[in-house]
Amino acid sequence: MILETRNVSKDFGKLAALVDVDLAVAPGEIFGLAGPNGAGKSTLFNVIAGTFPPTAGRIIFAGKDITGLGAHRICHLGLARTFQIPQTFASLSVYDNLRVGATFGGHSDRRIRTRIEESLAYLDLTAFRATRARNLDLYTTKLVMLAACLATGCKLLMLDEPLAGLSMLEINNFLELVRKINREHGTTILMIEHILDSLMDVSHRLLILHNGAVICTGDPQGVCSDPKVIEVYLGEGEDE
């Protein structure tokens, strides 16, 4: 496995945001992470990516124990992530946003330039290279975040609700990019998404969180026909 969480828990005071979460993602897999609002999905991302440490449990990435490591050290190992609310350096150009990503990935100066140019071309962003990030529309901003991750040279790409706010055409285009990156780069992808149909369509396997705990994991069709999952999505599970 390229990524494993073993009995990972995260408490915020008396609030248990994650409870003994076990996750195992295989190399080259597109792995979907779903659940109602407040299920703990973004918390799990933050713990894996080093935004804050788990209260308990271990995180293994590419055979190394990364539990409690800082985000920059985890990125150097080959893990990159986007955010639910798009986060770019608004006053910087698209090129310089990608430079931040490539530098954070720990590359040499020559390799940084190569990674930037490759990522711009791959996502058809070359025409925007001099545009300040604040002047981009939402879809292009999400592509810039994606390109900055690719510029790190990541082995594992974590996408936090990348489809939020997009039109149906943009959703379809973004999902095709996810497939393309996975297929052509061999990049493993862990993806949170509220649009369950889209997540089922793109993922090889799914894991469902509810109240910070895993309630089901497996192939998309099997997971979405599970009675517990149906109850969560059609019953009381829609509340925060």
C-alpha positions in Angstrom: 0.0 0.0 0.0 1.2 3.5 -0.7 -0.9 5.0 2.1 -2.2 3.5 5.3 -3.8 5.0 8.4 -3.9 2.6 11.4 -6.4 3.3 14.1 -6.1 7.0 13.5 -8.1 9.2 15.9 -8.3 13.0 16.2 -9.8 14.8 19.1 -10.5 18.6 19.4 -11.1 18.9 23.1 -14.1 16.8 23.9 -15.0 16.4 20.2 -13.9 13.2 18.6 -13.5 14.2 14.9 -11.9 10.8 13.9 -12.3 7.5 15.6 -10.0 4.6 14.9 -9.9 5.2 11.1 -8.2 2.4 9.1 -7.5 3.3 5.4 -5.4 1.5 2.9 -4.8 2.9 -0.6 -3.0 0.9 -3.2 -0.4 2.4 -5.6 -2.0 3.7 -8.8 -5.5 3.6 -7.3 -8.2 6.3 -7.4 -9.7 6.0 -4.0 -12.9 7.9 -3.1 -13.6 9.3 0.4 -17.3 10.2 1.1 -19.7 10.9 3.9 -22.2 13.6 5.1 -21.2 17.0 6.3 -19.2 16.8 9.6 -18.1 13.2 8.9 -14.4 13.9 9.4 -13.3 13.8 5.8 -11.2 17.0 5.7 -9.9 16.3 9.2 -8.6 13.0 7.9 -6.9 14.8 5.0 -5.4 17.4 7.4 -4.0 14.6 9.6 -2.5 12.7 6.7 -1.0 15.8 5.1 0.6 17.0 8.3 -1.6 20.1 9.0 -1.9 18.7 12.5 -1.0 15.4 14.2 -3.4 12.6 15.1 -4.4 12.1 18.7 -3.7 8.4 18.3 -2.8 6.0 15.6 -0.1 5.8 12.8 0.1 7.1 9.2 2.3 5.2 6.8 3.2 6.7 3.4 5.4 5.0 0.8 6.7 2.6 3.5 7.6 5.4 5.9 6.0 6.4 9.2 5.0 10.0 8.7 2.9 10.4 11.9 3.4 13.9 13.2 5.7 15.1 10.5 5.3 18.7 9.2 3.5 19.3 5.9 6.7 20.4 4.1 8.5 17.2 5.0 5.5 15.1 3.9 5.4 17.0 0.6 9.1 16.3 0.1 8.3 12.6 0.3 5.8 12.9 -2.5 2.4 13.7 -1.1 0.5 16.8 -2.3 -3.1 18.1 -1.6 -5.6 20.6 -2.7 -8.1 22.4 -0.4 -11.9 22.4 -0.2 -11.8 26.3 -0.4 -9.5 27.1 -3.3 -6.2 28.5 -1.9 -3.8 30.2 -4.2 -1.4 33.1 -3.8 -3.8 35.7 -5.2 -1.2 38.4 -5.9 1.2 36.1 -7.7 1.1 34.9 -11.3 0.0 31.4 -12.2 3.7 30.7 -13.0 4.8 31.8 -9.6 2.0 29.8 -7.9 3.4 26.7 -9.6 6.9 27.8 -8.6 5.8 27.6 -5.0 4.6 24.1 -5.5 7.7 22.9 -7.3 9.9 24.5 -4.6 7.9 22.9 -1.8 8.4 19.6 -3.6 12.2 19.9 -2.9 13.5 20.1 -6.5 16.6 21.7 -7.8 16.4 25.1 -9.6 16.6 23.4 -13.1 14.1 20.8 -12.2 11.8 23.4 -10.8 11.6 25.2 -14.1 11.0 21.9 -15.9 8.3 20.9 -13.6 6.5 24.2 -13.9 6.6 24.2 -17.7 5.4 20.5 -17.9 2.5 21.2 -15.5 1.4 24.4 -17.3 1.4 22.5 -20.6 -0.3 19.4 -19.2 -3.3 21.3 -17.9 -3.5 23.8 -20.8 -2.5 26.7 -18.5 0.3 28.2 -20.6 -1.8 31.1 -21.8 -2.4 32.0 -18.1 1.2 31.9 -17.0 1.4 35.7 -16.4 -2.1 36.1 -15.1 -2.5 36.9 -11.4 -4.4 34.2 -9.5 -6.9 36.7 -8.2 -8.1 37.3 -11.8 -9.0 33.6 -12.6 -12.4 32.1 -12.6 -13.2 29.2 -10.2 -12.5 26.4 -12.6 -9.2 27.8 -13.7 -8.2 28.4 -10.1 -8.8 24.8 -9.3 -6.7 23.8 -12.3 -3.9 26.0 -10.9 -4.1 24.3 -7.6 -4.0 21.0 -9.4 -1.0 22.1 -11.5 0.9 23.3 -8.4 0.4 19.8 -6.9 1.7 18.1 -10.1 4.7 20.5 -10.1 5.8 19.0 -6.7 6.2 15.7 -8.5 3.8 14.0 -6.1 3.3 10.2 -5.9 0.0 10.7 -4.1 -2.5 13.5 -4.9 -5.2 14.3 -2.4 -8.2 16.3 -3.8 -10.6 17.9 -1.2 -14.0 18.4 -2.9 -12.5 19.6 -6.2 -15.9 19.6 -7.9 -17.6 22.1 -5.5 -19.1 25.1 -7.3 -18.4 23.8 -10.9 -20.9 23.5 -13.7 -21.7 20.0 -15.1 -19.4 20.5 -18.1 -16.6 21.6 -15.8 -17.2 18.6 -13.5 -17.0 16.2 -16.4 -13.8 18.0 -17.7 -12.2 17.8 -14.2 -13.0 14.2 -13.7 -11.5 13.4 -17.1 -8.3 15.2 -16.0 -8.3 13.1 -12.8 -8.5 9.9 -14.9 -5.8 11.2 -17.2 -3.4 12.0 -14.4 -3.9 8.6 -12.9 -3.6 6.8 -16.2 -0.7 8.7 -17.8 1.3 9.6 -14.7 0.5 6.6 -12.6 -0.3 9.0 -9.8 -2.3 7.6 -6.9 -5.4 9.8 -6.1 -7.3 10.1 -2.8 -10.4 12.2 -3.4 -13.1 13.7 -1.2 -16.4 14.5 -2.9 -20.0 15.2 -1.9 -21.3 14.4 -5.4 -21.5 10.7 -4.8 -22.4 9.7 -8.4 -19.3 11.5 -9.7 -17.1 9.9 -7.0 -18.5 6.4 -7.8 -17.9 7.0 -11.5 -14.2 7.9 -11.1 -13.1 5.8 -8.1 -11.8 2.2 -8.0 -12.8 1.9 -4.3 -14.7 4.0 -1.8 -14.6 4.6 1.9 -17.6 6.1 3.8 -17.1 8.1 7.0 -19.8 9.0 9.4 -19.3 10.7 12.8 -15.6 10.3 12.4 -15.7 6.5 11.9 -15.5 4.2 8.9 -18.9 2.5 8.2 -18.1 0.9 4.9 -15.3 0.4 2.4 -15.0 -1.5 -0.9 -16.0 -1.3 -4.6 -18.3 1.7 -5.4 -21.4 -0.4 -6.3 -21.1 -2.5 -3.2 -20.5 0.4 -0.9 -23.4 2.4 -2.2 -25.8 -0.5 -1.8 -24.8 -1.1 1.8 -27.8 -0.5 4.2 -25.6 1.6 6.6 -24.5 3.9 3.7 -28.1 4.3 2.5 -29.2 5.2 6.0 -26.5 7.8 6.4 -27.3 9.5 3.0 -31.0 9.2 3.1 -31.6 9.4 6.9 -30.3 11.6 9.7 -26.8 11.7 8.3 -27.3 14.9 6.3 -26.9 17.2 9.4 -23.5 18.6 10.5 
